[in-house]
Amino acid sequence: MYVAYFSNRVSYMASQGILESHNQDVNSRVKNVHALFSEDNVNIIDDNMKGLGINYLYLLKNDPVQNRFINLSLKSNKVSIFYANENVAILGLSK
């Protein structure tokens, strides 16, 4: 939630535990995010992000799935690293 607040952007999937504890169904969004991270084709990733209205991804470098996604995006001109430090990377769709 803090990322959404400080970036002044809507979050597609944030604070899942809070939403679930307030009886909000997040299953479809969880499935969409899992499908996004399981994809290896950057063109499909780009299309899926656009279809979901996702322009940026906030990713943790110490998470193996998210780190694989970061490395995959480096091979593409469709997704670029907007910001990175030793712990996180923010990927954005190229215009």
RORONU-276276 format. One line per 8 residues: number of its first residue (from 1); their letters; for each residue x, y, z of C-alpha. Coordinates in pm, 1 decimal. Layout:
NUM	a	X/Y/Z; ... .
This chain:
1	myvayfsn	0.0/0.0/0.0; 286.0/239.3/67.3; 414.6/202.8/-289.3; 73.5/296.5/-425.9; 48.0/591.2/-188.9; 394.5/736.0/-245.9; 393.8/675.0/-621.0; 40.1/813.2/-656.6 .
9	rvsymasq	-50.0/511.7/-871.1; -314.9/242.8/-843.7; -188.1/-101.1/-735.6; -307.6/-412.5/-913.3; -204.0/-648.5/-632.5; -97.5/-513.0/-294.3; -176.1/-594.8/67.4; -333.5/-927.7/-21.3 .
17	gileshnq	-358.0/-1033.0/343.7; -546.3/-719.4/442.2; -790.3/-759.8/154.0; -852.9/-1125.8/237.6; -904.6/-1047.3/607.1; -1179.4/-807.5/498.4; -1351.2/-1073.1/285.2; -1235.7/-932.4/-46.4 .
25	dvnsrvkn	-1191.7/-1191.2/-321.2; -842.7/-1160.3/-470.3; -828.4/-1502.6/-637.8; -854.2/-1378.9/-997.0; -580.9/-1122.1/-943.1; -356.5/-1377.2/-772.0; -402.7/-1613.3/-1067.5; -325.6/-1333.0/-1314.1 .
33	vhalfsed	-5.6/-1238.5/-1130.0; 106.7/-1603.8/-1110.6; 40.4/-1643.9/-1483.0; 238.3/-1328.2/-1556.0; 541.8/-1451.8/-1360.7; 531.8/-1799.0/-1514.2; 559.2/-1667.0/-1870.4; 892.5/-1678.0/-2057.4 .
41	nvniiddn	793.5/-1488.7/-2372.0; 853.3/-1116.5/-2324.7; 601.5/-1027.0/-2598.0; 329.7/-1216.6/-2411.4; 438.3/-1058.7/-2082.2; 408.4/-715.8/-2244.1; 61.5/-795.4/-2381.4; -55.0/-939.8/-2048.8 .
49	mkglginy	68.1/-637.8/-1853.4; -110.2/-402.9/-2094.1; -426.0/-613.7/-2075.0; -425.1/-597.8/-1695.5; -348.0/-224.9/-1692.4; -9.2/-283.2/-1527.0; 258.7/-30.5/-1623.8; 516.0/-101.2/-1353.1 .
57	lyllkndp	623.7/-399.5/-1145.2; 789.3/-363.0/-803.8; 1005.7/-674.7/-769.8; 1225.4/-819.1/-495.3; 1567.0/-931.2/-613.6; 1601.4/-1196.1/-340.3; 1286.3/-1378.8/-458.7; 1390.8/-1642.3/-717.3 .
65	vqnrfinl	1074.8/-1609.4/-928.2; 1083.6/-1231.5/-930.7; 1460.0/-1224.0/-994.9; 1413.9/-1457.1/-1295.7; 1156.8/-1211.1/-1424.9; 1403.6/-921.9/-1382.9; 1671.8/-1111.0/-1575.5; 1425.6/-1205.9/-1847.9 .
73	slksnkvs	1321.4/-844.0/-1893.3; 1682.9/-737.0/-1944.4; 1674.6/-931.4/-2272.1; 1388.6/-723.5/-2406.6; 1323.4/-374.3/-2530.6; 957.0/-400.7/-2426.2; 1018.7/-393.3/-2050.4; 1290.0/-176.0/-1897.2 .
81	ifyanenv	1429.6/-120.3/-1550.1; 1286.7/204.9/-1421.4; 1473.4/190.8/-1087.8; 1695.3/-62.6/-909.7; 1904.2/-97.4/-598.0; 2052.1/-401.1/-420.7; 1710.5/-519.7/-295.2; 1444.6/-423.4/-549.1 .
89	ailglsk	1387.1/-340.9/-911.8; 1098.7/-148.4/-1062.1; 1024.7/-255.7/-1416.9; 819.4/-45.9/-1652.6; 664.6/-107.3/-1991.1; 856.7/70.2/-2263.5; 650.1/325.9/-2445.1 .
